[in-house]
Amino acid sequence: MKFKFTFFLLLTVFIAVAQDSMTYIHAGHLLDTKNGEWQNQMTITVKNDRVSKVEKGFKDVPEDGTYINLKDKWVMPGFTDMHVHMETEYNPHAYVQNMWMIQQMLPIALSNMQRLLYYLDLQL
């Protein structure tokens, strides 16, 4: 009896996981990163959290699919921030050193701001 229940439970979970989840996005404007041009009225099909198809025009969405309406939006890919600060990448004390530098520079910056305001005949 336990075997049948476990088998049925595993089969149910397998069927639920095996079903493809489809999402359809109607994008008013889509950035084509290969050509560097904007494409208008595009349909993006996402299958299991991955873009599977990009088509011109607004395609019909099946009843079992998830629909996202971005007809009046500009859609771009996710960009990656590629910049790094090398001094903080390899220095385990960088945070403490940066805080020390801020503590040293803040009074100087405030003093300079006060002189500038005095020069401009303004008061804090």
N, CA, C and O atoms as CSV, one atom per row, in Angstrom:
chain,resi,resn,atom,element,x,y,z
A,1,MET,N,N,0.823,-1.199,0.000
A,1,MET,CA,C,0.000,0.000,0.000
A,1,MET,C,C,0.868,1.263,0.000
A,1,MET,O,O,0.596,2.203,-0.748
A,2,LYS,N,N,1.913,1.287,0.838
A,2,LYS,CA,C,2.803,2.441,0.887
A,2,LYS,C,C,3.504,2.630,-0.450
A,2,LYS,O,O,3.720,3.759,-0.891
A,3,PHE,N,N,3.861,1.515,-1.098
A,3,PHE,CA,C,4.545,1.600,-2.382
A,3,PHE,C,C,3.650,2.254,-3.424
A,3,PHE,O,O,4.109,3.103,-4.188
A,4,LYS,N,N,2.376,1.868,-3.462
A,4,LYS,CA,C,1.443,2.447,-4.436
A,4,LYS,C,C,1.269,3.945,-4.199
A,4,LYS,O,O,1.256,4.733,-5.145
A,5,PHE,N,N,1.135,4.330,-2.933
A,5,PHE,CA,C,0.975,5.748,-2.611
A,5,PHE,C,C,2.216,6.539,-3.009
A,5,PHE,O,O,2.100,7.607,-3.610
A,6,THR,N,N,3.410,6.025,-2.681
A,6,THR,CA,C,4.659,6.703,-3.025
A,6,THR,C,C,4.806,6.800,-4.540
A,6,THR,O,O,5.195,7.845,-5.062
A,7,PHE,N,N,4.495,5.711,-5.248
A,7,PHE,CA,C,4.586,5.706,-6.705
A,7,PHE,C,C,3.638,6.741,-7.298
A,7,PHE,O,O,4.026,7.496,-8.189
A,8,PHE,N,N,2.393,6.783,-6.812
A,8,PHE,CA,C,1.413,7.735,-7.309
A,8,PHE,C,C,1.851,9.173,-7.039
A,8,PHE,O,O,1.694,10.048,-7.890
A,9,LEU,N,N,2.399,9.406,-5.852
A,9,LEU,CA,C,2.875,10.741,-5.493
A,9,LEU,C,C,4.027,11.165,-6.400
A,9,LEU,O,O,4.034,12.286,-6.907
A,10,LEU,N,N,4.999,10.279,-6.607
A,10,LEU,CA,C,6.130,10.592,-7.485
A,10,LEU,C,C,5.677,10.806,-8.921
A,10,LEU,O,O,6.193,11.696,-9.597
A,11,LEU,N,N,4.742,10.025,-9.397
A,11,LEU,CA,C,4.221,10.180,-10.755
A,11,LEU,C,C,3.519,11.526,-10.914
A,11,LEU,O,O,3.678,12.189,-11.939
A,12,THR,N,N,2.747,11.930,-9.912
A,12,THR,CA,C,2.063,13.227,-9.950
A,12,THR,C,C,3.063,14.371,-9.986
A,12,THR,O,O,2.902,15.315,-10.760
A,13,VAL,N,N,4.092,14.293,-9.157
A,13,VAL,CA,C,5.114,15.331,-9.133
A,13,VAL,C,C,5.847,15.370,-10.467
A,13,VAL,O,O,6.105,16.453,-10.994
A,14,PHE,N,N,6.186,14.220,-11.019
A,14,PHE,CA,C,6.898,14.163,-12.300
A,14,PHE,C,C,6.059,14.788,-13.409
A,14,PHE,O,O,6.585,15.544,-14.226
A,15,ILE,N,N,4.787,14.489,-13.450
A,15,ILE,CA,C,3.911,15.050,-14.489
A,15,ILE,C,C,3.801,16.560,-14.325
A,15,ILE,O,O,3.821,17.294,-15.312
A,16,ALA,N,N,3.684,17.027,-13.089
A,16,ALA,CA,C,3.576,18.468,-12.847
A,16,ALA,C,C,4.844,19.191,-13.277
A,16,ALA,O,O,4.769,20.276,-13.854
A,17,VAL,N,N,6.012,18.603,-13.003
A,17,VAL,CA,C,7.277,19.227,-13.373
A,17,VAL,C,C,7.510,19.150,-14.867
A,17,VAL,O,O,8.075,20.069,-15.460
A,18,ALA,N,N,7.075,18.050,-15.483
A,18,ALA,CA,C,7.336,17.835,-16.908
A,18,ALA,C,C,6.520,18.767,-17.808
A,18,ALA,O,O,6.895,19.001,-18.957
A,19,GLN,N,N,5.421,19.293,-17.301
A,19,GLN,CA,C,4.607,20.186,-18.120
A,19,GLN,C,C,5.363,21.478,-18.387
A,19,GLN,O,O,5.977,22.055,-17.490
A,20,ASP,N,N,5.307,21.914,-19.624
A,20,ASP,CA,C,5.979,23.145,-20.011
A,20,ASP,C,C,5.134,24.347,-19.631
A,20,ASP,O,O,3.942,24.411,-19.932
A,21,SER,N,N,5.773,25.293,-18.965
A,21,SER,CA,C,5.081,26.542,-18.669
A,21,SER,C,C,5.448,27.534,-19.773
A,21,SER,O,O,6.627,27.777,-20.027
A,22,MET,N,N,4.460,28.090,-20.411
A,22,MET,CA,C,4.663,28.998,-21.535
A,22,MET,C,C,4.167,30.386,-21.155
A,22,MET,O,O,3.071,30.546,-20.619
A,23,THR,N,N,4.991,31.379,-21.440
A,23,THR,CA,C,4.633,32.773,-21.224
A,23,THR,C,C,4.787,33.508,-22.544
A,23,THR,O,O,5.776,33.331,-23.254
A,24,TYR,N,N,3.809,34.327,-22.863
A,24,TYR,CA,C,3.821,35.095,-24.110
A,24,TYR,C,C,3.839,36.578,-23.765
A,24,TYR,O,O,2.994,37.067,-23.016
A,25,ILE,N,N,4.806,37.276,-24.319
A,25,ILE,CA,C,4.965,38.703,-24.045
A,25,ILE,C,C,4.772,39.463,-25.343
A,25,ILE,O,O,5.481,39.221,-26.319
A,26,HIS,N,N,3.819,40.376,-25.358
A,26,HIS,CA,C,3.644,41.277,-26.500
A,26,HIS,C,C,4.403,42.560,-26.179
A,26,HIS,O,O,4.018,43.318,-25.288
A,27,ALA,N,N,5.494,42.792,-26.923
A,27,ALA,CA,C,6.352,43.959,-26.692
A,27,ALA,C,C,6.107,44.981,-27.786
A,27,ALA,O,O,6.190,44.663,-28.972
A,28,GLY,N,N,5.808,46.205,-27.388
A,28,GLY,CA,C,5.607,47.268,-28.364
A,28,GLY,C,C,6.877,47.593,-29.116
A,28,GLY,O,O,6.852,47.807,-30.329
A,29,HIS,N,N,7.997,47.632,-28.394
A,29,HIS,CA,C,9.303,47.939,-28.987
A,29,HIS,C,C,10.320,47.014,-28.327
A,29,HIS,O,O,10.404,46.952,-27.101
A,30,LEU,N,N,11.085,46.301,-29.134
A,30,LEU,CA,C,12.068,45.345,-28.623
A,30,LEU,C,C,13.432,45.663,-29.220
A,30,LEU,O,O,13.562,45.818,-30.434
A,31,LEU,N,N,14.440,45.758,-28.374
A,31,LEU,CA,C,15.798,46.036,-28.840
A,31,LEU,C,C,16.424,44.767,-29.398
A,31,LEU,O,O,16.578,43.774,-28.686
A,32,ASP,N,N,16.786,44.807,-30.681
A,32,ASP,CA,C,17.502,43.709,-31.329
A,32,ASP,C,C,18.991,43.948,-31.093
A,32,ASP,O,O,19.589,44.820,-31.724
A,33,THR,N,N,19.583,43.184,-30.196
A,33,THR,CA,C,20.973,43.431,-29.812
A,33,THR,C,C,21.961,42.999,-30.888
A,33,THR,O,O,23.101,43.462,-30.884
A,34,LYS,N,N,21.564,42.135,-31.799
A,34,LYS,CA,C,22.478,41.722,-32.872
A,34,LYS,C,C,22.639,42.826,-33.912
A,34,LYS,O,O,23.741,43.067,-34.404
A,35,ASN,N,N,21.530,43.497,-34.245
A,35,ASN,CA,C,21.571,44.551,-35.264
A,35,ASN,C,C,21.627,45.948,-34.675
A,35,ASN,O,O,21.911,46.913,-35.385
A,36,GLY,N,N,21.356,46.064,-33.375
A,36,GLY,CA,C,21.361,47.374,-32.731
A,36,GLY,C,C,20.187,48.244,-33.145
A,36,GLY,O,O,20.286,49.471,-33.127
A,37,GLU,N,N,19.081,47.624,-33.517
A,37,GLU,CA,C,17.898,48.367,-33.966
A,37,GLU,C,C,16.690,47.981,-33.126
A,37,GLU,O,O,16.634,46.899,-32.543
A,38,TRP,N,N,15.722,48.895,-33.080
A,38,TRP,CA,C,14.466,48.636,-32.380
A,38,TRP,C,C,13.501,47.953,-33.338
A,38,TRP,O,O,13.325,48.396,-34.473
A,39,GLN,N,N,12.877,46.872,-32.878
A,39,GLN,CA,C,11.847,46.167,-33.639
A,39,GLN,C,C,10.505,46.508,-33.000
A,39,GLN,O,O,10.394,46.570,-31.776
A,40,ASN,N,N,9.493,46.726,-33.823
A,40,ASN,CA,C,8.171,47.097,-33.324
A,40,ASN,C,C,7.217,45.913,-33.383
A,40,ASN,O,O,7.326,45.056,-34.260
A,41,GLN,N,N,6.292,45.876,-32.449
A,41,GLN,CA,C,5.241,44.867,-32.346
A,41,GLN,C,C,5.807,43.454,-32.452
A,41,GLN,O,O,5.693,42.788,-33.482
A,42,MET,N,N,6.417,43.021,-31.354
A,42,MET,CA,C,7.062,41.713,-31.304
A,42,MET,C,C,6.396,40.831,-30.248
A,42,MET,O,O,5.874,41.321,-29.247
A,43,THR,N,N,6.428,39.514,-30.494
A,43,THR,CA,C,5.954,38.534,-29.524
A,43,THR,C,C,7.146,37.718,-29.053
A,43,THR,O,O,7.877,37.142,-29.859
A,44,ILE,N,N,7.336,37.676,-27.744
A,44,ILE,CA,C,8.416,36.899,-27.134
A,44,ILE,C,C,7.772,35.700,-26.450
A,44,ILE,O,O,6.874,35.857,-25.622
A,45,THR,N,N,8.233,34.510,-26.797
A,45,THR,CA,C,7.730,33.296,-26.173
A,45,THR,C,C,8.779,32.780,-25.196
A,45,THR,O,O,9.934,32.563,-25.562
A,46,VAL,N,N,8.361,32.588,-23.951
A,46,VAL,CA,C,9.249,32.103,-22.896
A,46,VAL,C,C,8.758,30.721,-22.488
A,46,VAL,O,O,7.610,30.548,-22.078
A,47,LYS,N,N,9.655,29.734,-22.609
A,47,LYS,CA,C,9.315,28.357,-22.254
A,47,LYS,C,C,10.222,27.917,-21.116
A,47,LYS,O,O,11.444,27.892,-21.266
A,48,ASN,N,N,9.632,27.573,-19.987
A,48,ASN,CA,C,10.382,27.124,-18.805
A,48,ASN,C,C,11.470,28.125,-18.416
A,48,ASN,O,O,12.621,27.742,-18.208
A,49,ASP,N,N,11.110,29.403,-18.318
A,49,ASP,CA,C,11.998,30.486,-17.876
A,49,ASP,C,C,13.136,30.792,-18.841
A,49,ASP,O,O,14.135,31.387,-18.437
A,50,ARG,N,N,13.010,30.401,-20.101
A,50,ARG,CA,C,14.010,30.728,-21.120
A,50,ARG,C,C,13.296,31.223,-22.371
A,50,ARG,O,O,12.266,30.679,-22.767
A,51,VAL,N,N,13.854,32.259,-22.987
A,51,VAL,CA,C,13.272,32.761,-24.227
A,51,VAL,C,C,13.458,31.687,-25.292
A,51,VAL,O,O,14.583,31.288,-25.592
A,52,SER,N,N,12.352,31.226,-25.857
A,52,SER,CA,C,12.437,30.166,-26.863
A,52,SER,C,C,12.203,30.681,-28.277
A,52,SER,O,O,12.672,30.089,-29.249
A,53,LYS,N,N,11.464,31.805,-28.383
A,53,LYS,CA,C,11.150,32.306,-29.719
A,53,LYS,C,C,10.841,33.794,-29.658
A,53,LYS,O,O,10.238,34.274,-28.698
A,54,VAL,N,N,11.262,34.524,-30.695
A,54,VAL,CA,C,10.923,35.933,-30.852
A,54,VAL,C,C,10.371,36.090,-32.267
A,54,VAL,O,O,11.038,35.753,-33.246
A,55,GLU,N,N,9.139,36.606,-32.363
A,55,GLU,CA,C,8.471,36.700,-33.660
A,55,GLU,C,C,7.954,38.107,-33.906
A,55,GLU,O,O,7.608,38.827,-32.969
A,56,LYS,N,N,7.905,38.488,-35.165
A,56,LYS,CA,C,7.313,39.779,-35.545
A,56,LYS,C,C,5.799,39.691,-35.428
A,56,LYS,O,O,5.192,38.662,-35.726
A,57,GLY,N,N,5.205,40.797,-34.986
A,57,GLY,CA,C,3.754,40.858,-34.851
A,57,GLY,C,C,3.284,40.330,-33.511
A,57,GLY,O,O,4.022,39.647,-32.801
A,58,PHE,N,N,2.045,40.657,-33.177
A,58,PHE,CA,C,1.437,40.178,-31.943
A,58,PHE,C,C,0.712,38.878,-32.253
A,58,PHE,O,O,-0.357,38.898,-32.863
A,59,LYS,N,N,1.279,37.743,-31.841
A,59,LYS,CA,C,0.709,36.418,-32.095
A,59,LYS,C,C,-0.385,36.122,-31.084
A,59,LYS,O,O,-0.409,36.689,-29.991
A,60,ASP,N,N,-1.294,35.225,-31.461
A,60,ASP,CA,C,-2.371,34.801,-30.568
A,60,ASP,C,C,-1.793,34.010,-29.396
A,60,ASP,O,O,-0.850,33.235,-29.557
A,61,VAL,N,N,-2.374,34.219,-28.222
A,61,VAL,CA,C,-1.917,33.542,-27.009
A,61,VAL,C,C,-2.875,32.402,-26.698
A,61,VAL,O,O,-4.082,32.623,-26.601
A,62,PRO,N,N,-2.353,31.172,-26.539
A,62,PRO,CA,C,-3.220,30.043,-26.187
A,62,PRO,C,C,-3.864,30.229,-24.816
A,62,PRO,O,O,-3.369,30.996,-23.990
A,63,GLU,N,N,-4.950,29.535,-24.584
A,63,GLU,CA,C,-5.681,29.641,-23.316
A,63,GLU,C,C,-4.823,29.221,-22.120
A,63,GLU,O,O,-4.953,29.793,-21.038
A,64,ASP,N,N,-3.952,28.233,-22.306
A,64,ASP,CA,C,-3.172,27.721,-21.179
A,64,ASP,C,C,-1.874,28.495,-20.954
A,64,ASP,O,O,-1.118,28.173,-20.037
A,65,GLY,N,N,-1.608,29.496,-21.766
A,65,GLY,CA,C,-0.382,30.277,-21.625
A,65,GLY,C,C,-0.573,31.506,-20.746
A,65,GLY,O,O,-1.685,32.010,-20.590
A,66,THR,N,N,0.526,31.975,-20.180
A,66,THR,CA,C,0.523,33.203,-19.390
A,66,THR,C,C,0.813,34.364,-20.337
A,66,THR,O,O,1.713,34.284,-21.173
A,67,TYR,N,N,0.048,35.438,-20.199
A,67,TYR,CA,C,0.181,36.578,-21.111
A,67,TYR,C,C,0.651,37.805,-20.341
A,67,TYR,O,O,0.122,38.132,-19.278
A,68,ILE,N,N,1.665,38.484,-20.904
A,68,ILE,CA,C,2.154,39.743,-20.344
A,68,ILE,C,C,2.035,40.796,-21.430
A,68,ILE,O,O,2.617,40.659,-22.506
A,69,ASN,N,N,1.276,41.856,-21.143
A,69,ASN,CA,C,1.030,42.907,-22.120
A,69,ASN,C,C,2.015,44.055,-21.916
A,69,ASN,O,O,1.912,44.817,-20.955
A,70,LEU,N,N,2.977,44.165,-22.841
A,70,LEU,CA,C,3.931,45.270,-22.826
A,70,LEU,C,C,3.859,46.017,-24.153
A,70,LEU,O,O,4.874,46.486,-24.669
A,71,LYS,N,N,2.656,46.122,-24.696
A,71,LYS,CA,C,2.476,46.736,-26.015
A,71,LYS,C,C,2.883,48.201,-26.049
A,71,LYS,O,O,3.254,48.712,-27.105
A,72,ASP,N,N,2.821,48.874,-24.930
A,72,ASP,CA,C,3.194,50.291,-24.891
A,72,ASP,C,C,4.536,50.510,-24.180
A,72,ASP,O,O,4.832,51.616,-23.727
A,73,LYS,N,N,5.349,49.441,-24.087
A,73,LYS,CA,C,6.630,49.521,-23.372
A,73,LYS,C,C,7.802,49.274,-24.327
A,73,LYS,O,O,7.640,48.765,-25.436
A,74,TRP,N,N,8.982,49.657,-23.846
A,74,TRP,CA,C,10.247,49.424,-24.547
A,74,TRP,C,C,10.949,48.293,-23.808
A,74,TRP,O,O,11.255,48.424,-22.623
A,75,VAL,N,N,11.206,47.189,-24.491
A,75,VAL,CA,C,11.756,45.992,-23.858
A,75,VAL,C,C,13.209,45.808,-24.292
A,75,VAL,O,O,13.532,45.847,-25.479
A,76,MET,N,N,14.077,45.607,-23.294
A,76,MET,CA,C,15.506,45.407,-23.556
A,76,MET,C,C,15.974,44.184,-22.780
A,76,MET,O,O,15.322,43.776,-21.819
A,77,PRO,N,N,17.097,43.595,-23.183
A,77,PRO,CA,C,17.611,42.458,-22.422
A,77,PRO,C,C,18.158,42.916,-21.080
A,77,PRO,O,O,18.396,44.105,-20.867
A,78,GLY,N,N,18.351,41.976,-20.193
A,78,GLY,CA,C,18.985,42.295,-18.918
A,78,GLY,C,C,20.447,42.610,-19.143
A,78,GLY,O,O,21.177,41.789,-19.698
A,79,PHE,N,N,20.885,43.772,-18.727
A,79,PHE,CA,C,22.275,44.164,-18.914
A,79,PHE,C,C,23.097,43.767,-17.698
A,79,PHE,O,O,22.578,43.701,-16.583
A,80,THR,N,N,24.364,43.506,-17.912
A,80,THR,CA,C,25.287,43.138,-16.840
A,80,THR,C,C,26.219,44.302,-16.566
A,80,THR,O,O,26.826,44.854,-17.483
A,81,ASP,N,N,26.327,44.670,-15.306
A,81,ASP,CA,C,27.243,45.741,-14.915
A,81,ASP,C,C,28.647,45.153,-14.870
A,81,ASP,O,O,28.960,44.364,-13.979
A,82,MET,N,N,29.488,45.527,-15.819
A,82,MET,CA,C,30.807,44.920,-15.973
A,82,MET,C,C,31.923,45.676,-15.256
A,82,MET,O,O,33.072,45.237,-15.294
A,83,HIS,N,N,31.620,46.802,-14.601
A,83,HIS,CA,C,32.715,47.562,-14.001
A,83,HIS,C,C,33.010,47.058,-12.590
A,83,HIS,O,O,32.114,46.634,-11.860
A,84,VAL,N,N,34.279,47.115,-12.235
A,84,VAL,CA,C,34.709,46.747,-10.890
A,84,VAL,C,C,35.712,47.776,-10.392
A,84,VAL,O,O,36.313,48.506,-11.180
A,85,HIS,N,N,35.881,47.825,-9.111
A,85,HIS,CA,C,36.906,48.653,-8.488
A,85,HIS,C,C,37.980,47.700,-7.990
A,85,HIS,O,O,37.799,47.016,-6.983
A,86,MET,N,N,39.087,47.661,-8.696
A,86,MET,CA,C,40.121,46.669,-8.417
A,86,MET,C,C,40.667,46.763,-6.993
A,86,MET,O,O,41.030,45.745,-6.405
A,87,GLU,N,N,40.727,47.963,-6.436
A,87,GLU,CA,C,41.294,48.093,-5.093
A,87,GLU,C,C,40.408,47.425,-4.045
A,87,GLU,O,O,40.898,47.055,-2.978
A,88,THR,N,N,39.131,47.265,-4.324
A,88,THR,CA,C,38.256,46.610,-3.351
A,88,THR,C,C,38.086,45.126,-3.639
A,88,THR,O,O,37.614,44.384,-2.777
A,89,GLU,N,N,38.460,44.682,-4.822
A,89,GLU,CA,C,38.301,43.277,-5.170
A,89,GLU,C,C,39.279,42.379,-4.425
A,89,GLU,O,O,38.919,41.269,-4.032
A,90,TYR,N,N,40.496,42.836,-4.227
A,90,TYR,CA,C,41.535,41.981,-3.659
A,90,TYR,C,C,42.055,42.462,-2.312
A,90,TYR,O,O,43.021,41.902,-1.794
A,91,ASN,N,N,41.436,43.489,-1.733
A,91,ASN,CA,C,41.889,44.032,-0.471
A,91,ASN,C,C,40.832,43.769,0.596
A,91,ASN,O,O,39.762,44.376,0.557
A,92,PRO,N,N,41.108,42.867,1.562
A,92,PRO,CA,C,40.089,42.567,2.571
A,92,PRO,C,C,39.822,43.731,3.522
A,92,PRO,O,O,38.825,43.714,4.243
A,93,HIS,N,N,40.694,44.740,3.539
A,93,HIS,CA,C,40.534,45.880,4.439
A,93,HIS,C,C,40.005,47.114,3.713
A,93,HIS,O,O,40.028,48.211,4.271
A,94,ALA,N,N,39.532,46.952,2.484
A,94,ALA,CA,C,39.135,48.097,1.666
A,94,ALA,C,C,37.988,48.881,2.301
A,94,ALA,O,O,37.992,50.111,2.264
A,95,TYR,N,N,37.008,48.190,2.881
A,95,TYR,CA,C,35.873,48.889,3.474
A,95,TYR,C,C,36.319,49.797,4.614
A,95,TYR,O,O,35.899,50.952,4.696
A,96,VAL,N,N,37.168,49.275,5.488
A,96,VAL,CA,C,37.658,50.063,6.619
A,96,VAL,C,C,38.492,51.236,6.123
A,96,VAL,O,O,38.371,52.346,6.643
A,97,GLN,N,N,39.337,51.002,5.124
A,97,GLN,CA,C,40.172,52.076,4.588
A,97,GLN,C,C,39.316,53.162,3.940
A,97,GLN,O,O,39.611,54.349,4.074
A,98,ASN,N,N,38.263,52.761,3.243
A,98,ASN,CA,C,37.375,53.756,2.629
A,98,ASN,C,C,36.655,54.588,3.687
A,98,ASN,O,O,36.494,55.796,3.517
A,99,MET,N,N,36.224,53.957,4.771
A,99,MET,CA,C,35.560,54.700,5.840
A,99,MET,C,C,36.533,55.681,6.493
A,99,MET,O,O,36.151,56.804,6.824
A,100,TRP,N,N,37.794,55.263,6.680
A,100,TRP,CA,C,38.803,56.153,7.256
A,100,TRP,C,C,39.012,57.360,6.347
A,100,TRP,O,O,39.128,58.489,6.825
A,101,MET,N,N,39.059,57.122,5.023
A,101,MET,CA,C,39.275,58.222,4.083
A,101,MET,C,C,38.085,59.185,4.109
A,101,MET,O,O,38.271,60.399,4.035
A,102,ILE,N,N,36.881,58.657,4.211
A,102,ILE,CA,C,35.698,59.527,4.283
A,102,ILE,C,C,35.751,60.382,5.545
A,102,ILE,O,O,35.438,61.572,5.501
A,103,GLN,N,N,36.141,59.788,6.657
A,103,GLN,CA,C,36.236,60.547,7.908
A,103,GLN,C,C,37.279,61.655,7.801
A,103,GLN,O,O,37.104,62.723,8.388
A,104,GLN,N,N,38.351,61.419,7.068
A,104,GLN,CA,C,39.393,62.429,6.907
A,104,GLN,C,C,38.960,63.541,5.950
A,104,GLN,O,O,39.296,64.706,6.159
A,105,MET,N,N,38.218,63.184,4.905
A,105,MET,CA,C,37.876,64.151,3.863
A,105,MET,C,C,36.617,64.962,4.168
A,105,MET,O,O,36.470,66.072,3.658
A,106,LEU,N,N,35.718,64.439,4.978
A,106,LEU,CA,C,34.450,65.125,5.238
A,106,LEU,C,C,34.639,66.516,5.844
A,106,LEU,O,O,34.002,67.452,5.361
A,107,PRO,N,N,35.474,66.713,6.873
A,107,PRO,CA,C,35.647,68.073,7.414
A,107,PRO,C,C,36.223,69.048,6.377
A,107,PRO,O,O,35.851,70.222,6.350
A,108,ILE,N,N,37.122,68.559,5.535
A,108,ILE,CA,C,37.700,69.411,4.493
A,108,ILE,C,C,36.628,69.814,3.485
A,108,ILE,O,O,36.559,70.971,3.070
A,109,ALA,N,N,35.798,68.860,3.096
A,109,ALA,CA,C,34.736,69.150,2.134
A,109,ALA,C,C,33.737,70.146,2.715
A,109,ALA,O,O,33.303,71.063,2.018
A,110,LEU,N,N,33.370,69.977,3.976
A,110,LEU,CA,C,32.432,70.910,4.599
A,110,LEU,C,C,33.034,72.304,4.724
A,110,LEU,O,O,32.344,73.303,4.520
A,111,SER,N,N,34.311,72.372,5.055
A,111,SER,CA,C,34.986,73.663,5.161
A,111,SER,C,C,35.020,74.369,3.804
A,111,SER,O,O,34.777,75.573,3.716
A,112,ASN,N,N,35.320,73.618,2.761
A,112,ASN,CA,C,35.326,74.196,1.413
A,112,ASN,C,C,33.941,74.675,1.000
A,112,ASN,O,O,33.808,75.722,0.366
A,113,MET,N,N,32.916,73.921,1.354
A,113,MET,CA,C,31.548,74.317,1.034
A,113,MET,C,C,31.187,75.600,1.782
A,113,MET,O,O,30.540,76.486,1.223
A,114,GLN,N,N,31.603,75.699,3.039
A,114,GLN,CA,C,31.318,76.896,3.826
A,114,GLN,C,C,32.005,78.120,3.219
A,114,GLN,O,O,31.408,79.194,3.147
A,115,ARG,N,N,33.256,77.962,2.783
A,115,ARG,CA,C,33.971,79.071,2.141
A,115,ARG,C,C,33.306,79.486,0.840
A,115,ARG,O,O,33.217,80.674,0.531
A,116,LEU,N,N,32.843,78.505,0.083
A,116,LEU,CA,C,32.175,78.807,-1.181
A,116,LEU,C,C,30.883,79.587,-0.935
A,116,LEU,O,O,30.607,80.571,-1.621
A,117,LEU,N,N,30.105,79.149,0.032
A,117,LEU,CA,C,28.865,79.853,0.340
A,117,LEU,C,C,29.137,81.268,0.844
A,117,LEU,O,O,28.406,82.202,0.513
A,118,TYR,N,N,30.191,81.422,1.645
A,118,TYR,CA,C,30.570,82.747,2.122
A,118,TYR,C,C,30.965,83.642,0.938
A,118,TYR,O,O,30.600,84.815,0.874
A,119,TYR,N,N,31.722,83.051,0.005
A,119,TYR,CA,C,32.145,83.788,-1.187
A,119,TYR,C,C,30.940,84.225,-2.018
A,119,TYR,O,O,30.919,85.328,-2.566
A,120,LEU,N,N,29.946,83.355,-2.105
A,120,LEU,CA,C,28.741,83.665,-2.874
A,120,LEU,C,C,27.761,84.503,-2.065
A,120,LEU,O,O,26.663,84.801,-2.535
A,121,ASP,N,N,28.146,84.882,-0.862
A,121,ASP,CA,C,27.325,85.704,0.026
A,121,ASP,C,C,26.043,84.986,0.428
A,121,ASP,O,O,24.970,85.584,0.506
A,122,LEU,N,N,26.182,83.702,0.679
A,122,LEU,CA,C,25.057,82.905,1.156
A,122,LEU,C,C,25.392,82.410,2.560
A,122,LEU,O,O,26.562,82.352,2.938
A,123,GLN,N,N,24.384,82.061,3.317
A,123,GLN,CA,C,24.617,81.565,4.652
A,123,GLN,C,C,23.874,80.254,4.815
A,123,GLN,O,O,22.819,80.037,4.219
A,124,LEU,N,N,24.451,79.380,5.640
A,124,LEU,CA,C,23.785,78.100,5.926
A,124,LEU,C,C,22.633,78.284,6.887
A,124,LEU,O,O,21.961,77.314,7.238
